[in-house]
């Protein structure tokens, strides 16, 4: 068992949480669940999982905290839940480890040199049960494992990343997967919520008149995140509204070969462009037309 605490944020995640926890295959010493007052059986499931984990020397602690935004909630979980293990890890409830990654963490994390404070993981996204391998979606490089107290989530409204306070990072070879089992109604509701956050984040970026430099550590995950932000804020958002959503689809689906992922890939890239990106533009247009700022929705009503 690795000296590792895994922090997971939940809101109505009874369908996803068990497979997330079980994908660790008993290697993590402790799980911390920070729940924003779920109305399904998430708390009941957590109590059951805790009983199961304790039989093998592990534990799961369930906390509830009022949702403000993702970064605030995650940082609360990292600082207010008495984490005493050497390593901490950020996970989403709809994510899971491949067996090879669980083995890699188990075998390699305890052997890392003392100057290594963070571990970058490769994430693959599944949609409707299919790996979205093309379209420029794979791999996403994310700082997910870090020495306790050495990283915090940057305070952004959208696309938050973990910031390492110092030290070096290393990248593991195997994949973390994002495999949400909820339906398309949930997906569209989630991206409607995301669109509000995206518009508000863009409005604040314009008001500040500079791009955040909060991504300090010099790892591949940081370079990827910085690159995406530059492309989005200084490239994509300078294109005409609505046209850019169409160009986004052409780029992802045709130029980056998203069509190779079959019907699921077509649905995924179409919805990303003509549901999500087009909706963001529509909300930006509405805000500009009425000269108002986007109102942030406090939480996703899952």
Backbone as a ProteinNet text record, in pm:
[ID]
protein_1_A
[PRIMARY]
XXXXXXXXXXXXXXXXXXXXXXXXXXXXXXXXXXXXXXXXXXXXXXXXXXXXXXXXXXXXXXXXXXXXXXXXXXXXXXXXXXXXXXXXXXXXXXXXXXXXXXXXXXXXXXXXXXXXXXXXXXXXXXXXXXXXXXXXXXXXXXXXXXXXXXXXXXXXXXXXXXXXXXXXXXXXXXXXXXXXXXXXXXXXXXXXXXXXXXXXXXXXXXXXXXXXXXXXXXXXXXXXXXXXXXXXXXXXXXXXXXXXXXXXXXXXXXXXXXXXXXXXXXXXXXXXXXXXXXXXXXXXXXXXXXXXXXXXXXXXXX
[TERTIARY]
84.3	0	87.7	62	141.3	95.5	189.2	158.8	93.7	-32.4	-102.1	-245.8	-288.9	-428.9	-486	-601.8	-667.4	-788.5	-791.9	-902.3	-994.8	-1123.5	-1224	-1341.7	-1380.7	-1499.7	-1620.4	-1733.3	-1853.2	-1976.1	-2068	-2205.9	-2289	-2362.1	-2445.7	-2362.5	-2266.5	-2173.3	-2184	-2301	-2313.9	-2289.3	-2308.6	-2288.5	-2141	-2057.2	-1917.6	-1818.6	-1854.1	-1753.8	-1692.5	-1773.3	-1718	-1607.5	-1631.8	-1529	-1403.6	-1419.3	-1303.2	-1219.2	-1282.9	-1212.6	-1150.7	-1227.4	-1179.1	-1065.7	-1053.7	-945.5	-808	-802.7	-674.7	-623.4	-712.1	-673.7	-598.7	-644.8	-592	-458.1	-405.8	-272.2	-271.9	-385.5	-390.2	-429	-359	-384.2	-517.5	-553.8	-672.8	-739.5	-873.5	-952.3	-1026.4	-1027.8	-1103.7	-1209.5	-1335.7	-1446.6	-1498.2	-1498	-1554.1	-1679.7	-1792.7	-1922.3	-1995.5	-2057.2	-2134.9	-2283.9	-2314.6	-2451.4	-2530.7	-2482.6	-2549.8	-2690.9	-2778.7	-2916.6	-2942.4	-2840.6	-2855.5	-2795	-2744.4	-2694.5	-2541.7	-2482	-2336.2	-2285.1	-2347.3	-2300.7	-2314.3	-2424.9	-2445.4	-2338.6	-2308.6	-2205.7	-2070	-2039.3	-1911	-1896.6	-2003.3	-1999.1	-1970.9	-2031.2	-2008.2	-1866.1	-1816.3	-1680.1	-1578.5	-1605.1	-1514.7	-1503.3	-1615.9	-1614.5	-1532.3	-1547.1	-1472.6	-1322.8	-1286.2	-1145	-1076.9	-1148.9	-1089.2	-1050.5	-1115.2	-1080.5	-938.9	-891	-757.6	-658.6	-692.1	-599.9	-612.4	-708	-728.5	-842.5	-881.2	-994.1	-1050.5	-1174.7	-1241	-1315.5	-1284.6	-1348.7	-1437.8	-1561.7	-1663.1	-1684.9	-1668	-1691.5	-1792.9	-1864	-1952.9	-1915.9	-1914	-1876.2	-1953.7	-2001.2	-2079.8	-1994.6	-2049.1	-1978.7	-1971.1	-1851.2	-1830.8	-1782.3	-1671.6	-1620.8	-1525.4	-1480.2	-1400.4	-1271.5	-1199.8	-1070.9	-1086.6	-1185.8	-1208.4	-1241.5	-1325.4	-1365	-1246.4	-1168	-1053	-949.1	-919.3	-821.2	-868.4	-1000	-1054.7	-1025.5	-1048.4	-1021.8	-875.7	-785.9	-642.7	-590.3	-657.1	-604.2	-685.1	-809.6	-897.6	-939.4	-873.3	-916.4	-806	-706.8	-602.5	-528.4	-475.9	-398.4	-257.4	-216.3	-85.9	6.2	-43.5	40.3	143.7	250	357.1	306.3	219.6	170.3	20.2	-24.7	-167.2	-195.2	-321.6	-360.5	-498.4	-514.6	-644.3	-706.7	-831.6	-907.3	-1048.2	-1109.1	-1251.2	-1325.1	-1449.5	-1524.1	-1547	-1548.2	-1570.8	-1440.4	-1329.5	-1200.5	-1163.4	-1072.8	-1022	-882.6	-809.5	-675.2	-679.9	-603.1	-578.8	-499.7	-515.6	-443.5	-293	-242.2	-98.3	-54.5	-141.6	-106.4	-108.2	-206.3	-210.2	-81.9	-36.9	87.1	207.1	207.9	318.8	327.5	213.1	211	260.9	211.9	248.6	399.2	455.8	596.7	692.2	653.9	748.7	736.9	615.4	599.9	688.7	696.9	782.5	931.5	971.6	1113.1	1161.7	1073.1	1113.1	1212	1304.9	1404.7	1337.2	1401.7	1340.8	1317.7	1388.3	1368.4	1245.5	1183.1	1059.5	940.2	866.6	749.4	617.1	620.4	496.3	507.4	394.7	388.8	280.9	318.2	226.4	170.9	39.4	-26.8	-87.4	-100	-162.3	-309.8	-399.3	-542.3	-600.7	-680.5	-758.7	-906.9	-983.4	-1126.1	-1209.2	-1307.8	-1406.3	-1538.7	-1609	-1740	-1833.4	-1946.3	-2041.8	-1971.6	-1875.8	-1806.3	-1689	-1657.2	-1547.6	-1436.1	-1314.2	-1196.1	-1187.4	-1188.1	-1171.6	-1021	-966	-820.9	-768.8	-855	-812.9	-875.2	-858.8	-912.9	-827.6	-706	-618.4	-653.3	-731	-777	-685.9	-594.3	-511.2	-365.2	-274.7	-307.2	-317.5	-400.4	-398.5	-297.6	-206.8	-103	-140.8	-155.7	-208.1	-124.1	-89	-24	-130.2	-122	-226.5	-174.3	-48.6	7.9	117.6	120	216.1	238.2	353.2	379.8	282.1	231	129.5	180.9	100.4	135.5	218.7	255.9	342.1	266.5	135.3	58.9	-80.3	-134.2	-270.7	-335	-465.9	-538.2	-544.8	-506.6	-509.7	-653.1	-668.4	-800.1	-852.5	-902.4	-963.6	-1106.5	-1188.1	-1326.4	-1337.3	-1246.3	-1253.3	-1113.5	-1102.8	-976	-869.4	-903.1	-810.5	-703.8	-580.1	-471.5	-405.5	-338.2	-263	-131.6	-94.9	27.1	122.4	239.9	342.2	424	445.6	515.9	666.4	720.8	863.8	900	1024.2	1068	1044.4	1080.4	1070.8	950.2	912.5	806.3	862.2	791.6	823.8	694.3	700.5	580.7	577.9	463.2	445.7	397.8	417.1	395.3	251	179.2	46.6	-65.8	-187.3	-296.9	-396.9	-444.7	-565.1	-677.9	-796.2	-905.5	-1025.4	-1087.2	-1210.6	-1322.9	-1404.3	-1505.3	-1637.8	-1703.2	-1829.2	-1940.9	-2018.2	-2123.5	-2262.4	-2269.2	-2398.3	-2438.4	-2566.8	-2620.4	-2598.9	-2646.4	-2626	-2704.6	-2815	-2888.7	-2800.8	-2732.4	-2639.2	-2526	-2472.5	-2360.1	-2397.2	-2516.7	-2556.1	-2584.8	-2643.2	-2663.8	-2530.4	-2434.1	-2300.6	-2235.5	-2245.1	-2179.7	-2256.1	-2382.9	-2455.4	-2399.7	-2376	-2314.2	-2172.3	-2096.2	-1960.9	-1960.2	-2060.1	-2061.2	-2070.5	-2147.6	-2151.8	-2014.2	-1946.5	-1813.1	-1713.7	-1725.2	-1634.9	-1651.7	-1775.8	-1802.1	-1751.1	-1780.5	-1736.2	-1584.6	-1519.4	-1373.9	-1314.5	-1375.3	-1327	-1347.3	-1461.5	-1487.5	-1385.4	-1352	-1254.9	-1114.7	-1080.8	-950.8	-937.6	-1044.9	-1044.6	-1029.8	-1103.2	-1097.2	-956.9	-891.5	-757.8	-652.9	-686	-600.2	-465.2	-456.6	-334.9	-370.2	-281.7	-301.9	-236.1	-308.4	-255.4	-123.6	-29.1	101.3	115.7	3.3	7.9	61.9	75.1	130	282.2	335.9	475.8	569.5	530.6	625.4	645.3	768.7	807.7	800.7	681.4	663.8	589.9	581.3	509.8	362.9	304.1	163.2	142	235.4	225	241	337	358	233.9	170.2	49.1	-63.7	-80.8	-187.6	-166.4	-42.1	-12.8	-38.1	4	-17.3	-164.1	-246.8	-390.8	-452.2	-407.4	-463.2	-425.8	-303	-260.5	-343.2	-359.8	-437.4	-582	-639.3	-779.6	-800	-719.1	-741.9	-685.7	-577	-514.1	-532.7	-597.2	-623.9	-771.6	-827	-966.4	-1061.8	-1045.9	-1141	-1124.5	-1024	-1010.6	-1077.7	-1123.2	-1199	-1344.2	-1418.6	-1559	-1644.3	-1733.6	-1826.3	-1904	-1939	-2017.5	-1937	-1865.5	-1778.7	-1671	-1619.1	-1510.9	-1555.5	-1681.3	-1731.4	-1728.9	-1763.5	-1760.5	-1617	-1524.5	-1384	-1327.6	-1374.4	-1331.6	-1368.7	-1491.1	-1534.1	-1450.3	-1427.3	-1347.1	-1207.5	-1148.1	-1013.3	-1009.5	-1102.8	-1101.3	-1141.8	-1246.5	-1305.1	-1232.6	-1190.8	-1127	-974.3	-923.5	-777.9	-707.1	-763.1	-701.4	-759.4	-832.7	-876.9	-975.1	-1058.6	-1159.3	-1256.6	-1274.7	-1367.2	-1323.2	-1195.9	-1147.8	-1207.1	-1271.1	-1333.1	-1480.3	-1521.3	-1654.1	-1768.2	-1885.8	-2006.1	-1990.2	-1927.5	-1906.6	-1819.2	-1715.8	-1629.5	-1703.7	-1789.8	-1868.8	-1961.4	-2031.7	-2121.8	-2043.1	-1930.3	-1849.5	-1802.6	-1740.3	-1685.2	-1794.6	-1907	-2019.2	-2075.5	-2096.2	-2150.3	-2051.6	-1923.2	-1823.2	-1824.7	-1842.1	-1839.4	-1974.7	-2078.9	-2207.8	-2305.5	-2270.8	-2348.1	-2272.5	-2152	-2078.9	-2018.2	-1933	-1864.4	-1962.1	-2063.3	-2162.5	-2245.7	-2276.4	-2352.5	-2273.3	-2142.8	-2057.3	-2065.6	-2055.7	-2064.7	-2200.8	-2305.8	-2440.4	-2455.7	-2400	-2407.9	-2320.4	-2205.1	-2121.9	-2197	-2262.4	-2339.6	-2452	-2521.7	-2631.3	-2579.4	-2465.8	-2409	-2367.7	-2307.4	-2264.5	-2384.2	-2487	-2606.8	-2674.3	-2676.5	-2744.2	-2645.9	-2517.2	-2412	-2415.5	-2401.2	-2403.3	-2298.5	-2268.7	-2170.3	-2241.9	-2178.6	-2237.4	-2252.9	-2366.5	-2391.2	-2344.2	-2263	-2211	-2311.9	-2339.6	-2424.4	-2341.4	-2391.2	-2312	-2272.2	-2362.5	-2333.2	-2412.8	-2358.4	-2428.4	-2534.5	-2658.7	-2766.8	-2773	-2690.2	-2676.4	-2800.1
-120	0	124.8	216.7	338.3	443.4	524.1	630.6	746.9	725.2	813	835.5	963.1	1000	1053	1001.4	1041.2	1127.3	1250.3	1343.6	1345.4	1320.5	1314	1404.4	1492.3	1575.6	1504.3	1510.4	1441.7	1531	1504.1	1554.7	1454.4	1370.4	1266.8	1175.4	1107.2	1023.4	875.2	829.4	688.6	595.1	644	558.6	542.3	636.9	636.6	602.7	633.8	635.6	498.6	394	262.6	221.2	236.6	194.2	279.6	405	490.8	436.7	410.1	360.6	224	136	-0.9	-6.7	93.7	93	107.5	152.9	164	29.2	-69.2	-206.4	-215	-134.7	-144.4	-78.3	1.9	57.8	186.7	258.9	387.6	366.5	435.9	421.3	483.7	596.9	669.9	740.8	744.4	824.8	932	1053.4	1164	1205.8	1194.6	1236.6	1370.3	1471.9	1602.2	1619.4	1608.5	1603.1	1736	1782.8	1907	1873.9	1798.8	1767.9	1695.8	1577	1492.4	1456.9	1436.6	1396.8	1251.7	1183.9	1041.2	959.2	840.2	751.1	755.4	868.7	880.5	859.7	922.3	908.3	764.2	700.5	560.1	471.1	496.7	419.7	440.3	563.4	592.1	516.8	510.3	434.5	287	234.1	93.9	71.3	162.2	150	160.1	245.1	258.4	127	61.5	-68.2	-170.4	-170.8	-265.2	-236.4	-107.2	-70	-100.5	-82.4	-104.7	-250.5	-340.1	-481.6	-510	-423.5	-442	-333.6	-260.3	-161.8	-22	0.3	133.2	205	322.5	395.9	493.5	532.1	634.8	726.8	856	955.1	1045.7	1062.1	1137.9	1273	1381	1517.1	1584.8	1681.5	1764.4	1910.2	1983.3	2124.5	2197.8	2317.3	2395.1	2431.9	2409.8	2436.9	2586.1	2635	2770.8	2762.5	2693.7	2661.5	2544.1	2488.7	2365.7	2386.7	2495.3	2518.6	2534.3	2611.1	2631.3	2500.1	2418.1	2290.4	2194.3	2186.7	2096.3	2140.5	2269.5	2318.8	2299.9	2309.7	2279.4	2133.4	2043.3	1902.1	1873	1946.8	1924.1	1979.2	2079.4	2147.4	2125.9	2081.2	2076.3	1935.2	1833.7	1696.1	1612.4	1681.5	1614.9	1507.9	1546.5	1454	1443.2	1322.5	1300.5	1211.7	1160.8	1076.2	1161.4	1097.9	1168.5	1225.7	1150.4	1189.7	1213.9	1308.1	1332.6	1321.1	1295.6	1280.3	1339.7	1407.5	1460.3	1365.2	1326.8	1243.8	1298.1	1278.7	1303.7	1170.9	1175.8	1052.8	969.9	1034.2	959.3	912.6	926.3	879.4	748.3	675.7	552.2	524.8	441.5	404.2	277.6	275.2	147.7	60	-71.5	-162.6	-137.5	-108.1	-83	42.7	145.3	267	241.1	164.9	130.9	59.1	-33.6	-105.9	-12.6	79.1	173.9	264.4	313.4	396.3	315.9	194.7	108.4	80.5	54.8	16	134.7	244.1	352.6	472.3	503	623.1	618.9	506.3	505	517	495	493.8	627.3	725.1	851.7	925.6	995.1	1071.7	1188.9	1239.9	1341.9	1474.8	1498.7	1625.1	1621.8	1504.8	1492.6	1522.2	1628.3	1666.9	1644.4	1610.4	1591.6	1485.8	1423.3	1320.4	1359	1366.3	1397.4	1267	1262.4	1144.9	1176.9	1072.9	1082.6	1042.6	1126.9	1094.8	1071.2	964.2	939.1	954	1010.3	1036.4	934.1	876.4	788.2	863.1	839.1	901.1	794.4	774.6	670.4	534.3	513.8	385.8	370.1	472.1	460.6	559.2	511.5	594.9	695.6	825.6	930.9	952.5	872.8	866.8	972.8	1020	1114	1251.7	1340.8	1475.1	1565.1	1522.5	1602.3	1596.4	1494.2	1484.2	1398.3	1326	1233.6	1252.8	1249.8	1241.1	1380	1393.2	1511.6	1485.7	1579.3	1564.9	1648.6	1582.9	1649.7	1617.5	1720.3	1699.8	1651.7	1526.6	1469.8	1416.2	1376.6	1324.9	1421	1453.3	1552.5	1528.3	1571.5	1560.5	1649.1	1597.1	1668.3	1806.1	1907.3	2044.4	2115.7	2045.5	2104.6	2150.7	2135.6	2178.8	2223.4	2319.2	2367.2	2385	2390.3	2413.9	2564.2	2605.1	2747.9	2799.6	2923.5	2981.3	3040.7	2953	2995.2	2943.3	3008.8	2966	2844.9	2833.8	2727.4	2675.3	2545.4	2482.6	2501.3	2466.2	2480.5	2371.1	2406.9	2310.4	2312.7	2203.9	2197.8	2272.9	2352.1	2431	2377.3	2338	2286.9	2403.5	2406.6	2519.7	2513.2	2397.1	2384.1	2239.7	2216.7	2080.7	2040	1918.1	1866.1	1774.6	1751.2	1655.8	1543.8	1432.7	1319.3	1271.7	1214.7	1165.1	1013.8	957.2	812.9	773.1	646.3	598.8	559.7	510.6	452.8	552.3	513.9	609.8	606.8	728.6	753.9	768.6	716.9	730.4	803.1	884.4	956.2	881.5	809.7	721.5	737.5	852.5	879.6	791.2	732.1	639.2	704.7	835.7	904.3	929.8	964.3	973.2	1110.9	1124.5	1248.6	1365.3	1338	1446.7	1510.6	1426.5	1478.3	1554.2	1500.4	1563.1	1703.2	1717.6	1848.9	1946.5	1895.9	1982.3	2030.6	1938.4	1972.5	2079.1	2064.6	2160	2291.8	2292.1	2417.9	2494.5	2421.8	2480.4	2527.9	2445.4	2482.8	2609.7	2625.2	2740.5	2871.4	2873.7	2992.4	3023.8	2919.3	2936.6	2984.2	2929.4	2967.1	3114.7	3159.8	3300	3391.6	3358.8	3441.2	3446.1	3331.3	3325.8	3414.9	3411.9	3494.5	3642.9	3677.5	3816.9	3868.3	3784.2	3824.6	3837.6	3750.3	3758.6	3890.5	3932.6	4059.4	4176.5	4171.5	4278.1	4292.1	4179.5	4182.2	4223.8	4205.5	4247.6	4178.2	4061.2	3980.9	3836.2	3749.8	3606.6	3563	3484.9	3440	3366.2	3399	3334.4	3239.5	3190.4	3112.7	2972.1	2927.1	2794	2801.3	2770.9	2797.3	2682.7	2559.5	2449.2	2414.2	2380.5	2364.8	2219.2	2164.8	2026.4	2024.5	1905.3	1891.9	1927.2	1894.9	1927.2	2077.7	2152.2	2296.9	2356.6	2306.6	2355.9	2332.8	2215.9	2185.4	2280.1	2302.7	2390.3	2534.4	2582.4	2718.8	2733.6	2632	2636.1	2644	2563.3	2564.3	2699.6	2761	2891.3	2999.7	2996.1	3094.5	3079.5	2954.8	2929.3	2975.1	2946.1	2981.1	3132.2	3197.7	3338.9	3433.1	3394.7	3484.2	3437.3	3321.7	3270.7	3250.7	3148.7	3110.5	3227.1	3295.9	3400.1	3529.2	3534.6	3648.7	3623.9	3501.3	3468.6	3514.3	3533	3576.6	3474.8	3525.3	3438.1	3350.1	3233.1	3133.2	3066.5	3145.9	3085.9	3000.1	3046.1	2972.5	2835.4	2820.6	2689.2	2593.7	2645.7	2564.4	2524.6	2619.3	2590.3	2491.6	2500.9	2408.1	2264.6	2246.8	2113.1	2061.4	2145	2103.4	2061.5	2139.5	2110.6	1977.9	1959.9	1839.6	1715.2	1727.4	1609.2	1567.4	1664.5	1631.8	1642.1	1758.5	1778.3	1690.5	1679.7	1597.7	1455.6	1417.8	1280.1	1226.5	1314.7	1269.8	1169.2	1169.4	1075.1	930.2	906.6	770	703.7	781.1	725.4	691	674.9	622.2	714.5	655	733.3	810.4	746.3	813.8	937.4	925.8	1040.2	1152	1116.5	1218.4	1291.5	1216	1277.7	1366.7	1315.6	1389.3	1522.5	1520.1	1643.5	1737.8	1683	1768.1	1841.4	1769.1	1832.4	1931.7	1896.8	1990.3	2121.3	2112.4	2232.6	2303.3	2229.3	2292	2292.7	2223.1	2241.1	2333	2292	2365.5	2495.2	2487.6	2607.7	2709.6	2661.9	2752.1	2816.8	2738.3	2791.3	2898.3	2876.4	2978.8	3108.8	3098.3	3218.3	3285.9	3206.3	3263.3	3339.3	3285.1	3352.7	3477.2	3471.9	3592.1	3701.2	3660.8	3756.5	3819.3	3735.5	3785.7	3885.1	3853.1	3942.8	4076.3	4071.4	4194.6	4276.8	4208.8	4279.3	4356.6	4297.9	4361.4	4426.1	4428.9	4493.4	4445.2	4315.7	4261.1	4151.3	4116.6	4013.5	3881.5	3774.8	3642	3611.8	3557.9	3515	3370.6	3346.5	3210.8	3126	3006.3	2910	2842.6	2836.8	2787.6	2641.4	2557.6	2414.6	2348.4	2238.7	2158	2074.4	2088.7	2012.7	1875.3	1786.7	1653	1568.5
0	0	0	-94	-109.3	-8.2	40.3	135.5	59.7	20.5	-73.6	-30	-32.2	-10.7	-141.3	-180.7	-304.6	-269.8	-323	-297	-417.6	-391.9	-498.8	-462.2	-553.8	-534.7	-592.6	-522.6	-570.9	-562.9	-653.3	-649.9	-729.7	-658.1	-721.1	-811	-751.8	-827.1	-791.7	-750.8	-714.3	-833.5	-955.6	-1073.5	-1109.1	-1068.9	-1111.2	-1000.2	-873.9	-767.4	-739.4	-739.5	-705.9	-803.8	-931.8	-1028.1	-1016.6	-977	-953.7	-838.1	-725.4	-606.4	-634.3	-695	-717.3	-818.8	-904.9	-1004.4	-940	-815.1	-744.5	-695	-692.1	-657.5	-524.5	-427.8	-292.2	-268.7	-364.6	-346.2	-263.3	-255.6	-185.3	-39.1	49.6	193.1	233.5	171.2	215.3	98.2	101.3	8.7	87.4	34.6	92.8	-8.4	29.2	-56.8	-5.5	-90.8	-55.9	-139.2	-74.1	-141.4	-127	-235.8	-229.3	-216.9	-110.1	-69.1	-178.3	-211.5	-310	-264.4	-362.3	-332.3	-372	-424	-455.5	-341.1	-368.7	-263.7	-252.3	-289.3	-281.9	-139.1	-41.3	97.7	145.9	113.8	152.2	88.8	-38.4	-106.8	-40.5	-2.4	62.7	194.5	270.9	396.3	370.7	267.3	231.9	183.4	99	48.3	161.2	258.7	373.1	450.3	470	538.9	460.5	329.5	245.9	248.7	240.2	238.7	371.6	482.4	614	636.3	567.8	581.1	530.7	440.6	383.1	425.6	531	585.6	529.6	441.3	385.3	455.5	403.5	461.3	359.5	383	303	398.5	394.8	480.6	396.7	441.5	368.9	436.4	359.2	407.5	316.8	371.6	290.8	309.2	198.7	202.3	93.9	125.1	28.9	-92.4	-210	-335.4	-362.9	-392.2	-442.2	-586.6	-606.2	-738.5	-722.3	-836	-830.6	-752.7	-782.6	-717.2	-566.9	-523.7	-380.6	-312	-375.7	-316.5	-306.9	-413.7	-412.2	-311	-306.2	-210.6	-67.2	-44.8	88.1	123.3	27.2	51.8	78.9	12.8	30.6	162.5	217.8	336.6	464.7	452.6	570.3	610.5	559.3	587.7	652.6	709.4	787.6	707.2	592.2	510.3	567.7	605.1	667.7	583.6	473.3	387.4	314.4	267.8	196.9	64.8	-3.6	-135	-133.2	-215	-237.5	-386.6	-418.8	-558.7	-581.1	-692.4	-733.6	-834.1	-809.6	-903.7	-917	-1033.5	-1050.6	-1036.9	-994.2	-968.2	-1093	-1210.1	-1334	-1398.2	-1326.9	-1376.3	-1308.8	-1371.2	-1313.5	-1366.9	-1296.6	-1338	-1421.5	-1528.8	-1593.3	-1496.4	-1507.6	-1419.1	-1425.5	-1545.6	-1562.2	-1486.9	-1482.3	-1408.3	-1258.1	-1210.3	-1067.4	-1027.3	-1110.9	-1083.7	-1087.3	-1184.2	-1196.4	-1073.5	-1025.1	-904.7	-785	-771.2	-659.6	-657.4	-772.2	-779.7	-782.6	-847.5	-872.8	-779.4	-729.7	-646.5	-521.8	-448.9	-329.3	-359.8	-484.9	-520.4	-577.4	-592.9	-653.9	-565.2	-628.3	-553	-482.1	-378.4	-293.1	-364.5	-475	-546.4	-637.5	-650.8	-729.9	-640.4	-672.8	-593.9	-665.3	-794.1	-867.2	-975.4	-1005.5	-1110	-1210.4	-1336.4	-1445.7	-1502.5	-1520.7	-1576.2	-1713.2	-1794	-1926.4	-1912.2	-1963.5	-1954.1	-2092.8	-2101.9	-2222.6	-2189.1	-2281.1	-2260	-2335.7	-2265.7	-2328.7	-2340.7	-2451.3	-2474	-2529	-2462.1	-2500.4	-2510.6	-2422.9	-2415	-2509.4	-2589.3	-2685.3	-2652.3	-2663.1	-2644.3	-2759	-2724.6	-2823.9	-2841.3	-2930.2	-2947.2	-3043.1	-3131.9	-3235.5	-3211.3	-3306.4	-3291.6	-3203.6	-3172.5	-3087.7	-2940.8	-2901.9	-2763.6	-2675.1	-2735.5	-2658.2	-2694.1	-2591.5	-2449	-2385.5	-2282.6	-2198.5	-2087.1	-2065.2	-1963.3	-1842	-1727.4	-1608.5	-1485.9	-1409	-1280.4	-1182.3	-1141.5	-1056.9	-923.4	-916	-791.1	-746.5	-617.7	-567.9	-419.3	-370.9	-228.6	-152.7	-44.5	33.6	75.7	46.2	79.8	-24.2	-132.1	-233.6	-358	-361.6	-479	-437.6	-511.6	-492.8	-629.5	-630.7	-755.1	-781.5	-902.9	-934.9	-930.8	-885.6	-864	-993.6	-1082	-1206.8	-1212.7	-1291.3	-1305.2	-1396	-1493.8	-1594	-1622.7	-1652.6	-1690.2	-1583.2	-1459.5	-1348.4	-1354.2	-1320.5	-1316.2	-1178.7	-1144.8	-1020.9	-1038.5	-936.8	-939.4	-834.1	-876.5	-786.6	-733.3	-602.1	-541.1	-563.3	-596.3	-618.8	-644.8	-680.9	-708.1	-852.1	-883	-1018.5	-1034.6	-1161.1	-1190.9	-1277.6	-1276.5	-1360.6	-1424.8	-1542.7	-1610.7	-1608.5	-1565.3	-1570.7	-1710.3	-1744.1	-1880.2	-1910.2	-1809.7	-1834.9	-1810.2	-1851.6	-1863.9	-1748.1	-1721.2	-1643.2	-1744.7	-1714.3	-1811.1	-1751.4	-1834.5	-1801.4	-1872.4	-1794.8	-1854.2	-1781.4	-1804.2	-1735.9	-1791.7	-1702.8	-1744	-1748.8	-1725.9	-1731	-1876.2	-1896	-2032.3	-2095.2	-2220.4	-2294.2	-2235	-2168.5	-2102.3	-1995.9	-1918.1	-1818.1	-1885.5	-1995	-2064.6	-2112.6	-2171.9	-2223.1	-2108	-1998.4	-1881.7	-1825.7	-1818.9	-1767.8	-1855.2	-1987	-2075.3	-2084.9	-2055.5	-2039.7	-1920.2	-1811.6	-1692.4	-1723.5	-1792.2	-1832	-1917	-2003.1	-2093.6	-2016	-1906.1	-1821.3	-1764.2	-1717.4	-1659.3	-1765.9	-1884.6	-1994	-2029.8	-2040.7	-2074.7	-1964.4	-1839.2	-1727.3	-1719	-1740.3	-1738.3	-1847.8	-1966.9	-2078.2	-2048.3	-1990.4	-1955.1	-1854.1	-1756	-1654.8	-1714.6	-1810.2	-1876.8	-1952	-2019.2	-2092.2	-1994.5	-1883.7	-1784.2	-1725.4	-1704.2	-1645.5	-1747.8	-1877.8	-1988.7	-1990.2	-1927.3	-1937.7	-1912.7	-1959.2	-1940.7	-1810.6	-1731.8	-1602.9	-1619.9	-1531.8	-1532.6	-1415.4	-1364.8	-1241.9	-1259.8	-1384.6	-1408.6	-1399.5	-1283.1	-1254.6	-1288.3	-1253.9	-1268.6	-1415.9	-1448.8	-1589	-1630.7	-1641.3	-1684.2	-1816.8	-1878	-2003.6	-1986.8	-1870.8	-1847.8	-1848.1	-1787.9	-1784.5	-1922.8	-1999.2	-2135.2	-2219.4	-2203.3	-2279.4	-2240.1	-2108.7	-2060.1	-2106.4	-2096.3	-2140.8	-2290.4	-2367.1	-2510.9	-2546.7	-2479.1	-2505.7	-2472.4	-2362.6	-2324.4	-2423.5	-2472.8	-2571.9	-2699.2	-2745	-2866.4	-2848.2	-2730.5	-2707.2	-2695.8	-2611.8	-2583.2	-2689.7	-2754.2	-2851.1	-2995.1	-3011.2	-3144.9	-3167.2	-3102	-3122.3	-3096	-2982.5	-2946.5	-3027.2	-3114.8	-3204	-3339	-3358.4	-3478.4	-3461.8	-3571.2	-3559.7	-3484.1	-3401.5	-3328.8	-3426.9	-3381.9	-3454.4	-3567	-3646.6	-3747.9	-3681.6	-3567.8	-3503.6	-3453.5	-3416.1	-3376.6	-3495.1	-3611.6	-3733.8	-3768	-3757.3	-3784.3	-3683.1	-3559	-3454.4	-3491.8	-3542	-3582.8	-3699.1	-3797.1	-3912.4	-3866.4	-3778	-3729.7	-3654.1	-3558.8	-3475.7	-3554.6	-3633.2	-3697.1	-3825.1	-3903.9	-4031.5	-4025.6	-3986.8	-3990	-3888.3	-3764.5	-3661	-3656.1	-3760.7	-3785.9	-3681.6	-3627.9	-3532	-3589.7	-3721.5	-3786.3	-3769.3	-3734.4	-3714.8	-3590.7	-3504.9	-3384.8	-3405.5	-3529.6	-3560.4	-3523	-3502.6	-3471.2	-3341.4	-3241.9	-3112.9	-3130.6	-3214.1	-3240.4	-3310.3	-3404.9	-3476	-3379.9	-3294.8	-3197.2	-3101.8	-3053.3	-2955.8	-3013.4	-3130	-3185.9	-3233.5	-3283.5	-3323	-3201.5	-3091.1	-2970.9	-2909.9	-2911.6	-2858.8	-2937.2	-3068.5	-3152.7	-3156.6	-3197.6	-3228.3	-3111.4	-3001.6	-2878.2	-2785.5	-2746.5	-2643.6	-2696.3	-2797.2	-2845.3	-2905	-2977.8	-3033.8	-2922.4	-2817.9	-2704.4	-2630.5	-2614	-2552.5	-2632	-2764.4	-2848.5	-2835.5	-2830.3	-2817	-2685.8	-2579.2	-2449.3	-2446.1	-2512.6	-2524.7	-2600.9	-2710.9	-2791.7	-2708.8	-2631.3	-2548	-2444	-2380.4	-2279.9	-2341.8	-2459.6	-2526.9	-2572.2	-2620.1	-2668	-2556.2	-2436.3	-2322.7	-2226	-2263.5	-2184	-2038.6	-2023.8	-1888.4	-1874.5	-1752.6	-1723	-1697.7	-1740.2	-1720.7	-1572.6	-1537.1	-1400	-1385.9	-1285.1	-1264.8	-1189.6	-1243.9	-1175.1	-1067.4	-944.6	-832.4	-848.1	-893.8	-897.2	-1007.2	-1056.7	-1155.2	-1085.1	-1126.7	-1066.2	-1132.4	-1081.5	-1142.9	-1118.4
[MASK]
++++++++++++++++++++++++++++++++++++++++++++++++++++++++++++++++++++++++++++++++++++++++++++++++++++++++++++++++++++++++++++++++++++++++++++++++++++++++++++++++++++++++++++++++++++++++++++++++++++++++++++++++++++++++++++++++++++++++++++++++++++++++++++++++++++++++++++++++++++++++++++++++++++++++++++++

